[in-house]
């Protein structure tokens, strides 16, 4: 049996060799512009629908999760106060910043 690290290095080397072959072949004339455009259009047209079908539910899950966290934070603050005031809104903002530091 071969070592998995050797197999990984072999595959990395093959990918690097492919990249070098592509770079060496690019400046050769004639450049197949029509072929390039046809293949680019094919790849774009084949991948647009699957990308949209995957990204729409993913975006919906993120939106629902963030909306749920926002509602929980607001409910927590509203339980502390009878009416929402400027102070309550500032506390909700502070709590959200603590929960989600990556958000501005």
Phi, psi and omega in degrees: 000144181266159180287134179299329180294324179294318178297319179295318178294323178297317179294321177297319178296321178297319178295319178297318179296320177298316178300318178295319178299319179295314181297322179291328184276340184301314185285355182292142178264152352277142176284130185276077184297313181298316179297319179299314181295317179298315181290322177297316179296319179299312180299316180296316183290329181281331186263348183295311183296310178300323179297316179294318182294332178276320187284331181296308178295325179297316177296323179294319179297316179297316180298314180296320180295314180294321177297321178295316179297322178296316180295321178298316180297319180293318179297320179299316181290324181290331176293332180282331182239156176281313182238142178291126179239180178299323178296318179296316180297320178295322178293322177297316178299317180297316180294321178294321178295327177289320180288324183234080183294338181284344178273143181271000000 
